[in-house]
């Protein structure tokens, strides 16, 4: 049966093709900028849509549900789904699914390690220095960094992404400590990772901290002023999870005052806004939420998202429902 699908922004063709091959009418928002909630609502008013393929920048809550009662399924083109009010969807019998691609976990884990290595080896600072014409020849004291081999990594959250980061870090010769609401026996057995019962126990012991928790009420500002003060002054913080997991104001203070040595961020508390104070700091590496932006990952995410829609309309349970 024909279905109307709205896609809030362009995604890789492979996903659109899967939907069109099923005979569905697929309307893709032609604008490349992030749509406001008002714009999404105005699109949804134009037609009776059956499903919406959303992005993590789309705020989907009861205001959207109310104007589009025909939409029975929202599929988020992302692993996270904190942009969708899943409880309000459930109340209305609306199904929400995400697109947690295996490739995405790999890509984010690789990006996390890249940020750690950038901080340790000061690659970004060195690049800026060379481009500014300041390099006048080898110097024994230029951009002294730190080794990662032999250092300790503290992971907060060891699900799909955190578990992979643990594996890569182990291969780099790091010792792994972790904390999670669930014990991860696999990384304990295979990577000799040591469990800590809380961030408070983990933070004072590690040289790098990497965050891999979803954004929940319990993880908002999980890294705050108190926690930053518990870290070693030589330690680095890496966040590729969600911006609000870190209190960004407290982080800016900690970096400015060398409470910690540096930070690598792919996500920001008030995305896409980044405070000018943070951008001025030298001891920080910033990337624009691109940790999962590999060709392979984005194609796989589009396939998963589209297949969730097909499964739903062909009477199968979509594999990635997040509000059942
Ligand atoms: P996952 O669900 O596999 O793992 C999350 C882990 O966090 C789980 O082991 C869970 O038990 C743990 N956890 C939950 N609450 C906790 C708490 N209060 N304290 C400690 N541990 C807690 O998720 P994942 O696939 O590893 O992804 C993690 C997050 O990474 C996603 O939710 C998403 O927000 C983010 N992400 C970011 C990008 C990016 O582009 N930067 C891409 C993909 C995912």
Boltz pocket constraint, residues with backbone or C-beta under 6 A from the ligand:
constraints:
  - pocket:
      binder: B
      contacts: [[A, 79], [A, 80], [A, 81], [A, 100], [A, 104], [A, 105], [A, 108], [A, 156], [A, 157], [A, 158], [A, 159], [A, 160], [A, 161], [A, 162], [A, 179], [A, 180], [A, 181], [A, 182], [A, 211], [A, 212], [A, 213], [A, 214], [A, 215], [A, 216], [A, 218], [A, 219], [A, 240], [A, 241], [A, 242], [A, 266], [A, 267], [A, 289], [A, 290], [A, 291], [A, 292], [A, 293]]
      max_distance: 6.0
